[in-house]
Amino acid sequence: MVEYIVGDALEYLHGLSSESVDFVHLDDAWARPQRSGGGFGITYRTHPFNSSDAALVEGEPGVDTSLTVVEFLDAVYDALQPGGFLALDTDSYLISRASNYFQKEWPGHCQFTYTVTSLTSDGVPDRSTPGMYASSGGYTILLTQKDATPIPQSHPAGGRHTRGCPCEREHRDWDWGTVKPLAPYLDLIQEYTTSNSRIIEPCAGTAPAVIAAEREYGGSVDATAIDIEPDAKEAYERRREEELPRQTGIGEWGD
Ligand SMILES: C[S@@+](CC[C@H](N)C(=O)[O-])C[C@H]1O[C@@H](n2cnc3c(N)ncnc32)[C@H](O)[C@@H]1O
């Protein structure tokens, strides 16, 4: 069943049975200095990477230092099955912090980077949004597989790993600020899940991974999006209605 829950995603993750989830997409509401209120189009509340980073963003508009990205990552670790994947959207600020964290805290994990290249309609890298994710012509998804050594034989990923995807930048926002394209998440869902996988998207916004999962497997897929803002769910509903029926081969599905 596809479900969109309005509520606190950390609370939701803590309520899951341990080792019950196969794939998580997390595009967290992380804070970095001057990101919130600094003209980067961030309208939702953000939180620092960890408690030592809190001082860097303390007092900035919309920053809630009572919560950290690391708390989400710890909760995802508990929820994931051995061999399960976390796809974490990053930028240059977040990737090194996240990578160091996985190194220390997720024993036996494997990390892969997946590059999303945002293209203009002329097919060249789009660098037109200074200060946002796509300012360098795209962004990196850090894929971390829990307990990957050895990779369980039964896992859909086996030994193969996909490396990235060029796709048109997402120009529409369904009234929800910075929205990610769908094509990369469809690619990751195809590569790292099966129709029986349990897929979770905390801090979902317009929930690109959940829309991609429904697109790939139909409405009976076990996919849950969670966002604290009711308006995010409404944006998801508008996006889903418009994008789910689209054919692959055109537009932002990017095939
Ligand atoms: C970067 S945005 C996600 C955008 C999404 N990837 C998309 O393409 O639409 C981060 C989201 O996290 C949500 N959020 C922030 N704190 C949250 C929390 N504690 N629980 C659930 N959602 C939260 C915000 O409302 C926001 O929608």
The ligand as an SDF file (V2000), in Angstrom:
LIG
                    3D

 27 29  0  0  0  0  0  0  0  0999 V2000
   14.6560   18.8450    1.3500 C   0  0  0  0  0  0  0  0  0  0  0  0
   12.9420   18.7450    1.6820 S   0  0  0  0  0  0  0  0  0  0  0  0
   12.4520   17.2870    0.7890 C   0  0  0  0  0  0  0  0  0  0  0  0
   12.1250   17.6170   -0.6560 C   0  0  0  0  0  0  0  0  0  0  0  0
   11.7810   16.3550   -1.4730 C   0  0  0  0  0  0  0  0  0  0  0  0
   12.9540   15.5420   -1.7360 N   0  0  0  0  0  0  0  0  0  0  0  0
   11.1190   16.6860   -2.7860 C   0  0  0  0  0  0  0  0  0  0  0  0
   11.6860   16.3840   -3.8480 O   0  0  0  0  0  0  0  0  0  0  0  0
   10.0120   17.2410   -2.7680 O   0  0  0  0  0  0  0  0  0  0  0  0
   12.9340   18.2480    3.3570 C   0  0  0  0  0  0  0  0  0  0  0  0
   11.5680   17.9910    3.9640 C   0  0  0  0  0  0  0  0  0  0  0  0
   11.7230   17.5700    5.3200 O   0  0  0  0  0  0  0  0  0  0  0  0
   10.5420   17.9400    6.0260 C   0  0  0  0  0  0  0  0  0  0  0  0
   10.8210   17.8150    7.4670 N   0  0  0  0  0  0  0  0  0  0  0  0
   11.6090   18.5930    8.2500 C   0  0  0  0  0  0  0  0  0  0  0  0
   11.6550   18.1020    9.5070 N   0  0  0  0  0  0  0  0  0  0  0  0
   10.8770   16.9930    9.5160 C   0  0  0  0  0  0  0  0  0  0  0  0
   10.5350   16.0380   10.5150 C   0  0  0  0  0  0  0  0  0  0  0  0
   10.9900   16.1280   11.7610 N   0  0  0  0  0  0  0  0  0  0  0  0
    9.7110   15.0210   10.1710 N   0  0  0  0  0  0  0  0  0  0  0  0
    9.2270   14.9130    8.9060 C   0  0  0  0  0  0  0  0  0  0  0  0
    9.5230   15.7910    7.9240 N   0  0  0  0  0  0  0  0  0  0  0  0
   10.3460   16.8120    8.2200 C   0  0  0  0  0  0  0  0  0  0  0  0
   10.2560   19.3430    5.5090 C   0  0  0  0  0  0  0  0  0  0  0  0
    8.9150   19.7000    5.7380 O   0  0  0  0  0  0  0  0  0  0  0  0
   10.6050   19.1870    4.0060 C   0  0  0  0  0  0  0  0  0  0  0  0
    9.4790   18.8870    3.2530 O   0  0  0  0  0  0  0  0  0  0  0  0
  1  2  1  0
  2  3  1  0
  2 10  1  0
  3  4  1  0
  4  5  1  0
  5  6  1  0
  5  7  1  0
  7  8  2  0
  7  9  1  0
 10 11  1  0
 11 12  1  0
 11 26  1  0
 12 13  1  0
 13 14  1  0
 13 24  1  0
 14 15  1  0
 14 23  1  0
 15 16  2  0
 16 17  1  0
 17 18  1  0
 17 23  2  0
 18 19  1  0
 18 20  2  0
 20 21  1  0
 21 22  2  0
 22 23  1  0
 24 25  1  0
 24 26  1  0
 26 27  1  0
M  CHG  2   2   1   9  -1
M  END
$$$$
